[in-house]
Amino acid sequence: MSATFTPPPSAWQDWPLDREIVLTRVIDAPRALVYAAWTDPAQIQLWFGPEGFEIESREIDLRPGGLWRFDMVAPGGTRYDNRMRFLRLEAPSLIEVEHGSDRDDDPGRFRMLVTFDEQSDGKTVLTLRQMHPSKAQRDGAIGFGAVEYGGQTLAKLARHVAKLRGA
């Protein structure tokens, strides 16, 4: 007689995957360098945002409780106001923020978790997770280009740290 296997409850069963966008990138740099590019006000403004977009900061305080208020300016001049409130910074492994438009009552604000995992080869696996308030908002963000624009942003980050390393 064989016993029937009953799997334990999944840790993922209550995780709302239909509200999440996940981006990853392997960056050829130590994680301390990649983490610093996210937490140094002078650096983040150089690479953040999709290809061709410029960043114009109004306020930048990259510490727990601090705000980064900025416009992403598209190549045609369209401005997208943004606000990030930094919730957790655990050097050199984790950053958690709330991200949305630059208004207090933004119903589209979402949570973002960025993790930095240094591999044995000295490269860093960066994982960026966006948790949206609803499936509809997540679907709207994907329709707007969040995955493609996020990939472009991480490519700009990789080029930025490559320059720092002299590569």
N, C-alpha and C positions, 0 to 999 in steps of 0.2 A: 504494500500500500504506500503510495507516495503522497506526501503532503502537498497541498495546493499553496503556491506562493501568492501571497497578498502583498503587493508593493506598499511601502509606506507612503503617506500623503506627500505629494510633490511640493517642493519648496516654491515651485513656479505656479501652482494652481491658482493663487490669488493675485499673481502679478499681472497687471493689465497690459498684455503685450499689444493689444490693438490700439493703445494710446502712445506707444513708444516708437522712437526713431533711434537707430543705433548706427554709428559710423565708427570705423576703425582705420588705423593707418600705422604701418611700421615706419618709424623714423630712425634714420641712421645717425643716432646721437644718444649720449647718455641721458637718462631721464632727468637728472638734475638740471641739465641744460634746457631740455624741452619744457620742464616745469617752470623754469625761470622765464622763458619766453612768454608764458601765460600770465605770470605774476609781476613782471617788471613793467610799469606803466610806459616806459620809453619803447620797449620792445613790442608789446601787444598791439600797439597802434600801427606798427609797421607792416604787420602781416594779416591781421584779422580781417575777415570779410571775403566775399567772392572775388574772382578775377576781375580786374578793372575798377573795382570799387575803392574809394578812399574813405578814411575814417577821420571825422572831425569830432574831437572830444570836447565836452562842456564841463565835465567833472570826472576825475578818475582817482579812486581810492580803493586799491586792490588789497583789502584785508577783510576779515570777517565783519559783516555789518556795513562794509563800505559799498559805495555805488560807483558804477561807471556809466555815465550818461553820454551818449554819442550819437552822431548821425553817420549812417553808411550812405555815401553819395555814389550813385550809379554813374556809369560813363556818360549818360545823357543828361545828368544833373538832377535826376529824381532823388529826393532825400528820404531816407527811412530812419525815423528816430528810434532809438534803442535805449533800454535801461537794463543793466545787470546789477542785481544785489548779490554780493558775495556772502554766502552762508557759511561755508567751511573751506579752509585751506589747510591741508595736511601735507606739508613739504616732505618729500618730493613726489607724493603718490596720488593726491586727490584734490579736486576742486569741485565745489558744489555751488551753483548759482540759481537764482530766479532770473529769467530773461523774458523781456517783452518790450512793448513800446514804452516811450518815456511819459507814462501817465500812471497815476496812483491806482486807478480802478480798471486797469487793462484786463479784460476777461480772457484774453489770449495768452496771458503770461504762462510760461511753462518752467518746469524744473530741469536743470541740466547738470549732469554729473560727468566729470572728466577724470579718467584714471590713467595713470602712467605706470607701466609695468616694464622694468628694465630686464632685458633678456641676457642670457649668459654671453652672447656675442657683442654686448654693449649697445645694442639697438633698443629702442623704446617702442612698445606697443601702446599706442594711445587709443583709448576707447571713449567716445563721446556719446552719452545717452541723453536723449530728450524725452521727458515724460510730460505729455500734453494733458490738459484737463478733460478732454473727451476724445473719442475716436474720430468724431467729425472734425475737430480742430487738427488732429494729427493728419487726417486725410487731406485737409486744406493746405497744411504746411507742405506735405509731399507734392500736392498739385502745384503749389507755388514754386517748387524747386528746392526745398530744404535739403534733400539728399545730394543733389548735384552741387548746390552752392556750398553745402558743408564739406563735400569732397574737395572742392576748389580751395576752401579756406584751409583745410589740413594740408593740401599740397603747397600752399603759400607758406605755412608754418615749416614744412620740411625744407623748403628752399631757404627760408630765413635761418634756420639753425645750421644748415650746410654752409652758408656764408660765414656764420660765426666760427665754425670749425675750420674755415679756410679750404673747404672742399670744392 
